Amino acid sequence: MEEPMDSGAPQTVKYDPKSETVTLPNGLVSVAGVTVVTGGAELSCGSCMLAFGVWGTLVGLSVVSVGLWDNSTHVNSGLSHLLALGLVLLLTSFSLVVVIFFLRFLMKQRRMAARRERAEANLVLVNDYAEVILKRVTV
C-alpha cells in the first residue's frame, strides 16, 4: 500500500547532460526514450515549423486577398475583420519563415566555423606572410 505524498515536500527534477537523463521524483526517464516513444518527431521541429510557416503565409495571402475584395465591395469606413485577420496571419507566418531561415543561416555559419577550427587544429607551422602551410600533423 502506497503512503500519501506530502504536498509540502518540494518536487525536484534533475537533468544530467552527460548521460542525457532526466530524474523525476518518482523515477528515471531517459531522453533517448522520449525519442523512441515519439518516433523522433521532436528532432524535426525546424522542418515542421518551416512547413507551417510557408502554409501559413499562403493562407494569409489568400485571406488578405479575400479581405481586400470584401473591403472594396462593401464600402466600409475602416478595416474589415477578415482583412485584419489575414494581415495578422500573414505577418506572423512570414516572420516565422524569416526567423527559421535566419536560424538556419546561423547554424550553417557555426558548422562552418567548427569545421575550420578542426581543419586548423592539425596545422603545426604556418607562414602568415605568404599564407603557406609549412607542416601538417598526420595521425
C-alpha positions as CSV (number, residue, x, y, z in Angstrom):
1,M,0.0,0.0,0.0
2,E,1.4,3.4,-1.0
3,E,1.7,6.1,1.5
4,P,0.3,9.5,0.6
5,M,2.7,12.1,-0.8
6,D,3.5,15.1,1.4
7,S,2.2,18.1,-0.6
8,G,4.6,20.4,1.2
9,A,7.7,18.5,0.0
10,P,9.4,20.1,-2.9
11,Q,9.5,18.0,-6.1
12,T,12.8,18.3,-7.9
13,V,13.6,17.4,-11.5
14,K,17.2,17.0,-12.3
15,Y,18.9,16.7,-15.8
16,D,22.2,15.1,-16.3
17,P,23.7,16.3,-19.6
18,K,26.4,13.6,-19.6
19,S,24.0,10.7,-19.6
20,E,21.1,12.6,-21.1
21,T,18.7,11.5,-18.4
22,V,16.0,13.3,-16.6
23,T,15.5,12.3,-13.0
24,L,11.9,12.8,-11.8
25,P,10.7,12.4,-8.2
26,N,9.0,9.1,-9.0
27,G,11.7,7.5,-11.2
28,L,14.1,7.9,-14.0
29,V,13.2,8.8,-17.6
30,S,15.7,8.7,-20.4
31,V,15.8,11.5,-23.1
32,A,16.6,8.8,-25.7
33,G,13.5,7.0,-24.5
34,V,11.4,10.1,-25.4
35,T,12.9,9.9,-28.9
36,V,11.9,6.2,-29.2
37,V,8.3,6.9,-28.0
38,T,7.7,9.9,-30.2
39,G,9.4,8.4,-33.2
40,G,11.9,11.2,-33.4
41,A,9.3,13.9,-34.1
42,E,11.0,16.4,-31.7
43,L,14.2,16.3,-33.8
44,S,12.4,17.5,-36.9
45,C,10.9,20.6,-35.3
46,G,12.7,23.0,-37.7
47,S,11.4,21.3,-40.8
48,C,7.8,21.2,-39.4
49,M,8.0,24.9,-38.4
50,L,9.2,25.8,-41.9
51,A,6.3,23.9,-43.5
52,F,3.8,25.6,-41.1
53,G,5.2,29.0,-41.8
54,V,5.0,28.5,-45.6
55,W,1.5,27.2,-45.5
56,G,0.5,29.9,-43.1
57,T,1.9,32.5,-45.4
58,L,-0.1,31.1,-48.3
59,V,-3.3,31.0,-46.2
60,G,-2.5,34.6,-45.0
61,L,-2.1,35.8,-48.6
62,S,-5.4,34.3,-49.6
63,V,-7.3,35.7,-46.6
64,V,-5.8,39.1,-47.2
65,S,-6.9,39.0,-50.9
66,V,-10.4,37.9,-49.9
67,G,-10.4,40.6,-47.2
68,L,-9.4,43.3,-49.7
69,W,-12.1,42.1,-52.1
70,D,-14.6,42.2,-49.2
71,N,-13.4,45.7,-48.2
72,S,-13.7,47.0,-51.8
73,T,-17.2,45.6,-52.4
74,H,-18.6,46.7,-49.1
75,V,-17.5,50.3,-48.8
76,N,-16.7,50.4,-45.1
77,S,-15.2,53.2,-43.2
78,G,-12.5,51.0,-41.8
79,L,-10.6,47.8,-41.9
80,S,-12.8,44.7,-42.1
81,H,-12.3,41.9,-39.6
82,L,-11.4,39.5,-42.4
83,L,-8.6,41.8,-43.7
84,A,-7.3,42.4,-40.2
85,L,-7.2,38.6,-39.5
86,G,-5.4,38.0,-42.8
87,L,-2.8,40.6,-42.1
88,V,-2.1,39.2,-38.7
89,L,-1.8,35.7,-40.0
90,L,0.3,36.8,-42.9
91,L,2.7,38.8,-40.8
92,T,3.0,36.1,-38.1
93,S,3.7,33.3,-40.6
94,F,6.0,35.3,-42.7
95,S,8.0,36.4,-39.7
96,L,8.2,32.7,-38.6
97,V,9.7,31.8,-42.0
98,V,12.2,34.6,-41.8
99,V,13.3,33.6,-38.3
100,I,13.7,30.0,-39.3
101,F,15.9,30.9,-42.3
102,F,17.9,33.3,-40.1
103,L,18.5,30.5,-37.5
104,R,19.4,28.0,-40.3
105,F,21.9,30.6,-41.6
106,L,23.4,31.0,-38.1
107,M,23.7,27.2,-37.6
108,K,25.4,26.9,-41.0
109,Q,27.9,29.5,-40.0
110,R,28.5,27.8,-36.7
111,R,29.1,24.4,-38.5
112,M,31.5,26.1,-41.0
113,A,33.4,27.7,-38.1
114,A,33.7,24.3,-36.3
115,R,35.0,22.7,-39.5
116,R,37.5,25.4,-39.9
117,E,38.7,25.0,-36.4
118,R,39.0,21.3,-36.8
119,A,41.0,21.8,-40.0
120,E,43.2,24.3,-38.4
121,A,43.8,22.1,-35.4
122,N,46.1,19.8,-37.3
123,L,48.3,22.6,-38.6
124,V,51.7,23.0,-36.9
125,L,53.7,25.6,-38.8
126,V,52.0,28.3,-40.9
127,N,53.9,31.1,-42.7
128,D,51.5,34.0,-42.1
129,Y,53.3,36.3,-44.5
130,A,52.9,34.0,-47.5
131,E,49.9,32.2,-46.1
132,V,51.6,28.8,-46.8
133,I,51.2,25.7,-44.6
134,L,54.7,24.5,-43.8
135,K,53.9,21.4,-41.8
136,R,50.8,19.3,-41.0
137,V,50.2,16.8,-38.3
138,T,49.4,13.4,-39.7
139,V,47.9,10.9,-37.3
